[in-house]
């Protein structure tokens, strides 16, 4: 499979990081454009979230380490990419680490997020 164009890589990196920034994560209009209609997430806890549940989450602090560590992007099909990275979220009990995987599909001229999963781990 051919590598993604550099502008697609940059856009996917920007989009993924934007999901960890309060000004975009809690902007309903922005999130409605970014999340695919059939979006599904399996969180670090194992809980499954639908698009409607993610859109309905209350505003909360997002104390994540940016830029996202270990970020890599793999092209899976002509219009499908997987973004993999480590999340480091600061909590009262110390950092919480997660291995993250997001599947993005290009629809027309933009990328939309169709699936995300977080799996906890200890380094």
DSSP file (Angstrom, degrees, kcal/mol; ACC not computed):
  #  RESIDUE AA STRUCTURE BP1 BP2  ACC     N-H-->O    O-->H-N    N-H-->O    O-->H-N    TCO  KAPPA ALPHA  PHI   PSI    X-CA   Y-CA   Z-CA
    1    1 A X              0   0    0      0, 0.0    74,-0.1     0, 0.0    76,-0.0   0.000 360.0 360.0 360.0 133.6    0.0    0.0    0.0
    2    2 A X        -     0   0    0      1,-0.1    73,-0.1     3,-0.0     3,-0.1  -0.314 360.0-102.4 -68.1 151.6    1.4    3.4   -0.9
    3    3 A X        -     0   0    0      1,-0.1     2,-0.1    71,-0.1    -1,-0.1  -0.318  41.4 -99.6 -67.4 157.0    2.2    5.9    1.8
    4    4 A X        -     0   0    0     69,-0.1    -1,-0.1     1,-0.1    71,-0.0  -0.441  43.7 -96.4 -72.2 152.0   -0.2    8.8    2.4
    5    5 A X    >>  -     0   0    0      1,-0.1     4,-2.2    -2,-0.1     3,-0.5  -0.359  35.5-112.7 -63.8 151.6    0.6   12.2    0.9
    6    6 A X  H 3> S+     0   0    0      1,-0.2     4,-2.5     2,-0.2     5,-0.2   0.845 117.6  55.0 -59.5 -35.2    2.3   14.5    3.3
    7    7 A X  H 3> S+     0   0    0      2,-0.2     4,-2.0     1,-0.2    -1,-0.2   0.858 108.1  49.3 -69.1 -32.5   -0.7   16.8    3.4
    8    8 A X  H <> S+     0   0    0     -3,-0.5     4,-2.6     2,-0.2    -2,-0.2   0.910 110.9  50.0 -69.3 -41.5   -2.9   13.9    4.5
    9    9 A X  H  X S+     0   0    0     -4,-2.2     4,-2.4     1,-0.2    -2,-0.2   0.938 112.1  47.5 -59.3 -47.3   -0.5   12.9    7.2
   10   10 A X  H  X S+     0   0    0     -4,-2.5     4,-2.3     1,-0.2    -1,-0.2   0.900 112.3  49.8 -62.4 -41.0   -0.4   16.4    8.5
   11   11 A X  H  X S+     0   0    0     -4,-2.0     4,-2.8     2,-0.2    -1,-0.2   0.917 111.1  48.2 -65.4 -43.3   -4.2   16.7    8.4
   12   12 A X  H  X S+     0   0    0     -4,-2.6     4,-2.6     2,-0.2     5,-0.2   0.896 111.6  50.0 -65.7 -39.9   -4.6   13.4   10.3
   13   13 A X  H  X S+     0   0    0     -4,-2.4     4,-2.2    -5,-0.2    -1,-0.2   0.923 113.1  47.1 -61.6 -43.9   -2.1   14.4   12.9
   14   14 A X  H  X S+     0   0    0     -4,-2.3     4,-2.1    -5,-0.2    -2,-0.2   0.927 113.4  47.8 -63.3 -46.2   -3.9   17.7   13.4
   15   15 A X  H  X S+     0   0    0     -4,-2.8     4,-1.1     2,-0.2    -2,-0.2   0.925 111.9  49.1 -62.4 -45.8   -7.3   16.1   13.6
   16   16 A X  H >< S+     0   0    0     -4,-2.6     3,-0.8     1,-0.2     4,-0.3   0.933 113.1  46.4 -61.9 -46.4   -6.2   13.5   16.1
   17   17 A X  H >< S+     0   0    0     -4,-2.2     3,-1.9     1,-0.2    -1,-0.2   0.859 104.9  62.7 -63.6 -34.6   -4.6   16.0   18.4
   18   18 A X  H >< S+     0   0    0     -4,-2.1     3,-1.4     1,-0.3     7,-0.5   0.785  91.5  65.3 -62.3 -27.1   -7.7   18.3   18.1
   19   19 A X  T << S+     0   0    0     -4,-1.1    -1,-0.3    -3,-0.8    -2,-0.2   0.660 102.4  49.6 -68.5 -14.2   -9.7   15.5   19.7
   20   20 A X  T <  S+     0   0    0     -3,-1.9     2,-0.5    -4,-0.3    44,-0.3   0.287  93.1  89.4-105.5   6.5   -7.6   16.2   22.8
   21   21 A X  S X> S-     0   0    0     -3,-1.4     4,-3.3     1,-0.1     3,-1.3  -0.924  71.1-142.9-108.6 127.4   -8.1   20.0   22.8
   22   22 A X  H 3> S+     0   0    0     -2,-0.5     4,-2.0     1,-0.3    -1,-0.1   0.851  97.0  62.4 -56.8 -38.5  -11.1   21.3   24.8
   23   23 A X  H 34 S+     0   0    0      1,-0.2    -1,-0.3     2,-0.2    -5,-0.1   0.766 120.1  24.2 -64.7 -23.7  -11.8   24.1   22.2
   24   24 A X  H X4 S+     0   0    0     -3,-1.3     3,-1.7    -6,-0.3     7,-0.3   0.782 117.7  58.8-104.3 -41.1  -12.5   21.5   19.5
   25   25 A X  H 3< S+     0   0    0     -4,-3.3    -3,-0.2    -7,-0.5    -2,-0.2   0.843 114.2  39.3 -59.0 -34.7  -13.5   18.4   21.5
   26   26 A X  T 3< S+     0   0    0     -4,-2.0     2,-0.8    -5,-0.3    -1,-0.3   0.120  88.3 103.6-106.3  21.7  -16.4   20.3   23.1
   27   27 A X    <>  -     0   0    0     -3,-1.7     4,-2.7     1,-0.2     3,-0.3  -0.892  58.3-160.1 -99.2 102.7  -17.4   22.2   20.0
   28   28 A X  H  > S+     0   0    0     -2,-0.8     4,-2.4     1,-0.2     5,-0.2   0.862  87.8  51.0 -56.1 -40.8  -20.5   20.3   18.8
   29   29 A X  H  > S+     0   0    0      2,-0.2     4,-1.2     1,-0.2    -1,-0.2   0.911 113.0  45.8 -64.7 -41.2  -20.4   21.6   15.3
   30   30 A X  H  > S+     0   0    0     -3,-0.3     4,-1.8     1,-0.2     3,-0.4   0.938 113.5  48.7 -66.0 -46.6  -16.8   20.6   14.8
   31   31 A X  H  X S+     0   0    0     -4,-2.7     4,-2.8    -7,-0.3    -2,-0.2   0.865 106.2  57.2 -63.9 -36.2  -17.3   17.2   16.4
   32   32 A X  H  < S+     0   0    0     -4,-2.4    -1,-0.2    -5,-0.3    -2,-0.2   0.839 109.9  45.7 -63.9 -31.3  -20.3   16.5   14.2
   33   33 A X  H  < S+     0   0    0     -4,-1.2    -1,-0.2    -3,-0.4    -2,-0.2   0.838 116.3  44.8 -76.4 -33.7  -18.1   17.1   11.1
   34   34 A X  H  < S+     0   0    0     -4,-1.8    79,-3.1    78,-0.1     2,-0.4   0.860 100.2  72.9 -82.1 -37.5  -15.3   15.0   12.4
   35   35 A X  E  < S-a  113   0A   0     -4,-2.8    79,-0.2    77,-0.2    77,-0.0  -0.667  82.5-125.5 -85.6 128.8  -17.2   11.9   13.7
   36   36 A X  E >   -     0   0A   0     77,-2.9     3,-2.0    -2,-0.4    -2,-0.1  -0.287  26.8-110.1 -62.8 154.8  -18.7    9.6   11.0
   37   37 A X  E 3  S+     0   0A   0      1,-0.3    14,-0.2    14,-0.0    -1,-0.1   0.835 121.1  42.4 -56.8 -33.8  -22.4    8.9   11.3
   38   38 A X  E 3  S+     0   0A   0     13,-0.1    -1,-0.3    12,-0.1    -2,-0.1   0.051  85.7 154.9-102.8  24.8  -21.6    5.3   12.4
   39   39 A X  E <   -     0   0A   0     -3,-2.0    12,-0.8    74,-0.1     2,-0.3  -0.163  17.5-177.7 -54.6 144.0  -18.7    6.2   14.8
   40   40 A X  E     -aB 115  50A   0     74,-1.2    76,-1.7    10,-0.2     2,-0.4  -0.992   7.1-166.7-144.6 139.9  -18.0    3.8   17.6
   41   41 A X  E     -aB 116  49A   0      8,-2.4     8,-3.1    -2,-0.3     2,-0.6  -0.989  13.7-159.5-129.3 139.7  -15.4    4.0   20.4
   42   42 A X  E     -aB 117  48A   0     74,-2.5    76,-2.3    -2,-0.4     6,-0.2  -0.964  30.3-148.6-111.3 110.0  -14.1    1.4   22.8
   43   43 A X    >   -     0   0    0      4,-2.9     3,-1.8    -2,-0.6    -2,-0.0  -0.098  29.1 -95.2 -75.5 173.3  -12.7    3.4   25.7
   44   44 A X  T 3  S+     0   0    0      1,-0.3    76,-0.6    75,-0.1    -1,-0.1   0.804 126.3  55.8 -56.6 -30.5   -9.8    2.6   28.0
   45   45 A X  T 3  S-     0   0    0      2,-0.1    -1,-0.3    74,-0.1     3,-0.1   0.607 119.8-109.5 -78.2 -11.6  -12.3    1.2   30.5
   46   46 A X  S <  S+     0   0    0     -3,-1.8    -2,-0.1     1,-0.4     2,-0.1   0.297  73.5 140.6  95.9  -8.4  -13.8   -1.2   27.9
   47   47 A X        -     0   0    0     -5,-0.1    -4,-2.9     1,-0.1     2,-0.5  -0.437  49.5-132.0 -69.5 141.0  -17.0    0.8   27.7
   48   48 A X  E     -B   42   0A   0     -6,-0.2     2,-0.4    -2,-0.1    -6,-0.2  -0.828  21.8-164.6 -96.4 131.7  -18.5    1.2   24.2
   49   49 A X  E     -B   41   0A   0     -8,-3.1    -8,-2.4    -2,-0.5     2,-0.2  -0.943   5.6-149.8-117.8 136.3  -19.5    4.8   23.2
   50   50 A X  E  >  -B   40   0A   0     -2,-0.4     4,-2.2   -10,-0.2     5,-0.2  -0.474  35.0-102.1 -90.9 171.0  -21.7    5.7   20.3
   51   51 A X  H  > S+     0   0    0    -12,-0.8     4,-2.7     1,-0.2     5,-0.2   0.927 123.4  52.5 -57.5 -46.3  -21.5    8.9   18.3
   52   52 A X  H  > S+     0   0    0      1,-0.2     4,-1.4     2,-0.2    -1,-0.2   0.884 108.9  49.9 -60.7 -39.4  -24.4   10.4   20.2
   53   53 A X  H  4 S+     0   0    0      2,-0.2     4,-0.4     1,-0.2    -1,-0.2   0.910 111.5  47.9 -66.7 -41.5  -22.8    9.6   23.6
   54   54 A X  H >< S+     0   0    0     -4,-2.2     3,-1.2     1,-0.2    -2,-0.2   0.922 111.5  50.3 -64.5 -43.1  -19.5   11.2   22.5
   55   55 A X  H 3< S+     0   0    0     -4,-2.7    -1,-0.2     1,-0.2    -2,-0.2   0.791 111.0  51.4 -64.9 -26.2  -21.4   14.3   21.3
   56   56 A X  T 3< S+     0   0    0     -4,-1.4    -1,-0.2    -5,-0.2    -2,-0.2   0.414  79.1 122.3 -92.2   1.6  -23.3   14.5   24.6
   57   57 A X    <   -     0   0    0     -3,-1.2     3,-0.1    -4,-0.4     2,-0.1  -0.398  65.6-116.6 -66.0 138.8  -20.3   14.3   26.9
   58   58 A X        -     0   0    0      1,-0.1    -1,-0.1    -2,-0.1    -2,-0.0  -0.382  39.1 -86.6 -72.7 154.7  -20.0   17.3   29.2
   59   59 A X        +     0   0    0    -33,-0.1     2,-0.3    -2,-0.1    -1,-0.1  -0.352  60.6 164.2 -58.8 136.1  -17.1   19.7   29.0
   60   60 A X        -     0   0    0     -3,-0.1   -34,-0.0   -38,-0.0    -3,-0.0  -0.976  43.0 -83.0-151.3 158.3  -14.2   18.4   31.1
   61   61 A X        -     0   0    0     -2,-0.3     2,-0.3     1,-0.1   -40,-0.0  -0.353  30.7-156.8 -62.8 146.6  -10.4   19.0   31.4
   62   62 A X        +     0   0    0      2,-0.1     2,-2.4   -42,-0.1   -40,-0.1  -0.676  13.9 178.5-123.7  74.8   -8.3   17.1   28.9
   63   63 A X        +     0   0    0     -2,-0.3    27,-3.0    27,-0.2     2,-0.3  -0.316  27.0 146.3 -80.6  61.6   -4.9   16.9   30.7
   64   64 A X  B     -C   89   0A   0     -2,-2.4     2,-0.5   -44,-0.3    25,-0.2  -0.669  54.8-108.5 -98.1 151.4   -3.1   15.0   28.0
   65   65 A X        -     0   0    0     23,-2.2     2,-0.3    -2,-0.3     4,-0.3  -0.680  45.9-129.6 -79.1 121.8    0.5   15.2   26.9
   66   66 A X  S    S+     0   0    0     -2,-0.5     2,-0.2     2,-0.1    21,-0.0  -0.943  84.4  47.8-121.0 146.3    0.8   16.9   23.5
   67   67 A X  S    S-     0   0    0     -2,-0.3     2,-0.3     2,-0.0    -2,-0.0   0.567 102.9-109.6 -66.7 158.6    2.2   16.3   21.0
   68   68 A X    >   -     0   0    0     -2,-0.2     3,-1.0   -55,-0.1    -2,-0.1  -0.422  36.8-120.3 -64.8 122.1    0.8   12.8   21.1
   69   69 A X  E 3  S+D   86   0A   0     17,-0.6    17,-2.7    -4,-0.3    -1,-0.1  -0.276  84.8   6.3 -66.1 148.0    3.7   10.4   21.8
   70   70 A X  E 3  S+     0   0A   0     15,-0.2     2,-0.2     1,-0.2    -1,-0.2   0.714  82.4 177.2  60.0  26.4    4.7    7.6   19.3
   71   71 A X  E <   +     0   0A   0     -3,-1.0     2,-0.3    14,-0.1    14,-0.2  -0.443   3.5 167.1 -69.4 127.2    2.2    8.8   16.7
   72   72 A X  E     -D   84   0A   0     12,-2.7    12,-2.7    -2,-0.2     2,-0.4  -0.955  21.8-149.0-134.2 155.7    2.3    6.7   13.5
   73   73 A X  E     -D   83   0A   0     -2,-0.3     2,-0.4    10,-0.2    10,-0.2  -0.994   9.2-169.3-130.4 130.6    0.0    6.6   10.5
   74   74 A X  E     -D   82   0A   0      8,-2.8     8,-3.1    -2,-0.4     2,-0.6  -0.968  19.6-136.0-119.6 133.7   -0.7    3.5    8.3
   75   75 A X  E     +D   81   0A   0     -2,-0.4     6,-0.2     6,-0.2     3,-0.1  -0.794  24.1 176.1 -85.7 122.2   -2.6    3.6    5.1
   76   76 A X  E     -     0   0A   0      4,-2.1     2,-0.3    -2,-0.6     5,-0.2   0.723  67.2  -7.9 -99.1 -27.2   -4.9    0.6    5.1
   77   77 A X  E >  S-D   80   0A   0      3,-1.6     3,-1.7   -75,-0.1    -1,-0.3  -0.929  89.9 -79.5-158.4 170.8   -6.7    1.2    1.8
   78   78 A X  T 3  S+     0   0    0     -2,-0.3    -1,-0.0     1,-0.3     3,-0.0   0.836 131.4  21.7 -51.5 -35.9   -6.9    4.1   -0.7
   79   79 A X  T 3  S+     0   0    0     26,-0.0    27,-2.7    -4,-0.0     2,-0.4   0.094 112.2  83.8-120.1  22.5   -9.3    6.1    1.5
   80   80 A X  E <   +DE  77 105A   0     -3,-1.7    -4,-2.1    25,-0.2    -3,-1.6  -0.991  48.4 176.5-131.9 133.0   -8.6    4.5    4.9
   81   81 A X  E     -DE  75 104A   0     23,-2.6    23,-3.1    -2,-0.4     2,-0.5  -0.981  18.6-146.2-134.7 147.8   -5.9    5.3    7.4
   82   82 A X  E     -DE  74 103A   0     -8,-3.1    -8,-2.8    -2,-0.3     2,-0.5  -0.957  10.2-158.8-112.3 129.1   -5.1    4.1   10.9
   83   83 A X  E     -DE  73 102A   0     19,-2.7    19,-2.4    -2,-0.5     2,-0.4  -0.940  12.2-173.8-108.3 125.0   -3.5    6.5   13.4
   84   84 A X  E     +DE  72 101A   0    -12,-2.7   -12,-2.7    -2,-0.5     2,-0.3  -0.939  17.0 138.1-119.2 139.8   -1.7    4.8   16.3
   85   85 A X  E     - E   0 100A   0     15,-1.7    15,-3.2    -2,-0.4     2,-0.4  -0.979  47.6-101.8-165.3 172.3   -0.2    6.6   19.4
   86   86 A X  E     -DE  69  99A   0    -17,-2.7   -17,-0.6    -2,-0.3     2,-0.4  -0.897  29.5-151.4-103.3 134.1    0.3    6.6   23.1
   87   87 A X  E     - E   0  98A   0     11,-2.9    11,-2.0    -2,-0.4     2,-0.5  -0.884   7.9-169.0-103.4 141.1   -1.8    8.8   25.3
   88   88 A X  E     - E   0  97A   0     -2,-0.4   -23,-2.2   -23,-0.3     2,-0.5  -0.936   9.0-175.9-128.2 106.3   -0.5   10.1   28.6
   89   89 A X  E     -CE  64  96A   0      7,-2.5     7,-2.9    -2,-0.5     2,-0.4  -0.907  22.2-132.4-108.7 124.2   -3.3   11.7   30.7
   90   90 A X  E     + E   0  95A   0    -27,-3.0     2,-0.3    -2,-0.5   -27,-0.2  -0.623  34.0 171.4 -77.6 126.7   -2.3   13.3   34.0
   91   91 A X  E >   - E   0  94A   0      3,-0.9     3,-1.7    -2,-0.4     0, 0.0  -0.791  50.3-100.4-126.1 170.9   -4.6   12.2   36.8
   92   92 A X  T 3  S+     0   0    0      1,-0.3     3,-0.1    -2,-0.3    -2,-0.0   0.810 125.7  51.3 -60.8 -28.9   -4.5   12.8   40.6
   93   93 A X  T 3  S-     0   0    0      1,-0.4    -1,-0.3     0, 0.0     2,-0.2   0.393 126.7 -92.2 -88.2   2.8   -3.1    9.2   40.9
   94   94 A X  E <  S-E   91   0A   0     -3,-1.7    -3,-0.9     2,-0.0    -1,-0.4  -0.599  72.2 -18.9 112.0-177.4   -0.4    9.9   38.4
   95   95 A X  E     -E   90   0A   0     -5,-0.2     2,-0.5    -2,-0.2    -5,-0.2  -0.370  52.7-150.6 -68.7 139.0   -0.2    9.5   34.6
   96   96 A X  E     -E   89   0A   0     -7,-2.9    -7,-2.5    -2,-0.1     2,-0.3  -0.953  16.0-154.4-107.9 123.0   -2.6    7.1   32.9
   97   97 A X  E     +EF  88 121A   0     -2,-0.5    24,-1.5    24,-0.5     2,-0.3  -0.754  15.1 177.1-102.2 143.1   -1.2    5.5   29.8
   98   98 A X  E     -EF  87 120A   0    -11,-2.0   -11,-2.9    -2,-0.3     2,-0.6  -0.999  28.9-135.4-142.8 144.1   -3.1    4.2   26.8
   99   99 A X  E     -EF  86 119A   0     20,-3.0    20,-2.2    -2,-0.3     2,-0.4  -0.888  35.6-159.1 -92.9 127.4   -2.4    2.7   23.4
  100  100 A X  E     -EF  85 118A   0    -15,-3.2   -15,-1.7    -2,-0.6     2,-0.4  -0.858  18.0-177.1-116.8 144.5   -4.7    4.4   21.0
  101  101 A X  E     -EF  84 117A   0     16,-2.2    16,-2.3    -2,-0.4     2,-0.4  -0.982   4.5-177.3-140.2 126.0   -5.9    3.4   17.5
  102  102 A X  E     -EF  83 116A   0    -19,-2.4   -19,-2.7    -2,-0.4     2,-0.6  -0.978  14.9-150.1-124.8 137.1   -8.2    5.5   15.3
  103  103 A X  E     -EF  82 115A   0     12,-2.8    11,-2.7    -2,-0.4    12,-1.3  -0.939  17.6-170.8-107.8 121.9   -9.6    4.5   11.9
  104  104 A X  E     -EF  81 113A   0    -23,-3.1   -23,-2.6    -2,-0.6     2,-0.4  -0.900   6.0-162.5-113.9 138.8  -10.1    7.5    9.6
  105  105 A X  E     -EF  80 112A   0      7,-2.7     7,-2.7    -2,-0.4     2,-0.6  -0.971  19.2-130.3-120.7 134.9  -12.0    7.4    6.3
  106  106 A X  E     - F   0 111A   0    -27,-2.7     2,-0.6    -2,-0.4     5,-0.3  -0.756  25.2-175.8 -84.6 122.4  -11.7   10.0    3.6
  107  107 A X  E >   - F   0 110A   0      3,-3.1     3,-1.6    -2,-0.6     2,-0.5  -0.954  63.5 -44.6-119.6 109.5  -15.2   11.1    2.5
  108  108 A X  T 3  S-     0   0    0     -2,-0.6    -2,-0.0     1,-0.2     0, 0.0  -0.581 125.2 -19.6  68.8-121.6  -15.0   13.5   -0.3
  109  109 A X  T 3  S+     0   0    0     -2,-0.5     2,-0.3    -3,-0.1    -1,-0.2   0.327 126.2  64.9-102.5   6.6  -12.3   16.1    0.5
  110  110 A X  E <  S- F   0 107A   0     -3,-1.6    -3,-3.1    -5,-0.0     2,-0.4  -0.919  73.7-121.3-133.2 157.8  -12.2   15.5    4.3
  111  111 A X  E     - F   0 106A   0     -2,-0.3     2,-0.4    -5,-0.3    -5,-0.2  -0.760  25.5-167.2 -93.0 138.5  -11.3   12.8    6.8
  112  112 A X  E     - F   0 105A   0     -7,-2.7    -7,-2.7    -2,-0.4     2,-0.5  -0.968  22.3-121.8-125.8 146.3  -13.9   11.5    9.3
  113  113 A X  E     +aF  35 104A   0    -79,-3.1   -77,-2.9    -2,-0.4    -9,-0.2  -0.744  32.6 168.5 -87.8 122.3  -13.2    9.3   12.3
  114  114 A X  E     +     0   0A   0    -11,-2.7   -74,-1.2    -2,-0.5     2,-0.3   0.693  64.0  14.8-107.0 -23.2  -15.2    6.0   12.2
  115  115 A X  E     +aF  40 103A   0    -12,-1.3   -12,-2.8   -76,-0.2     2,-0.3  -0.992  55.4 179.5-153.8 142.7  -13.6    4.0   15.0
  116  116 A X  E     -aF  41 102A   0    -76,-1.7   -74,-2.5    -2,-0.3     2,-0.4  -0.996   3.6-177.2-143.1 141.7  -11.4    4.7   18.1
  117  117 A X  E     -aF  42 101A   0    -16,-2.3   -16,-2.2    -2,-0.3     2,-0.4  -1.000   7.0-165.3-139.2 139.6  -10.1    2.3   20.8
  118  118 A X  E     - F   0 100A   0    -76,-2.3     2,-0.4    -2,-0.4   -72,-0.2  -0.985   4.4-171.2-121.4 134.1   -8.0    2.9   23.8
  119  119 A X  E     - F   0  99A   0    -20,-2.2   -20,-3.0    -2,-0.4   -75,-0.1  -0.989  21.9-128.5-126.0 123.3   -6.2    0.2   25.7
  120  120 A X  E     + F   0  98A   0    -76,-0.6     2,-0.3    -2,-0.4   -22,-0.2  -0.343  34.9 163.4 -70.3 150.6   -4.6    0.9   29.1
  121  121 A X  E     - F   0  97A   0    -24,-1.5   -24,-0.5    -2,-0.0     2,-0.5  -0.977  33.8-128.5-156.1 162.5   -1.0   -0.2   29.8
  122  122 A X              0   0    0     -2,-0.3   -26,-0.0   -26,-0.1    -2,-0.0  -0.976 360.0 360.0-113.9 124.4    1.9    0.5   32.2
  123  123 A X              0   0    0     -2,-0.5    -1,-0.1     0, 0.0     0, 0.0   0.513 360.0 360.0 -70.1 360.0    5.2    1.4   30.6
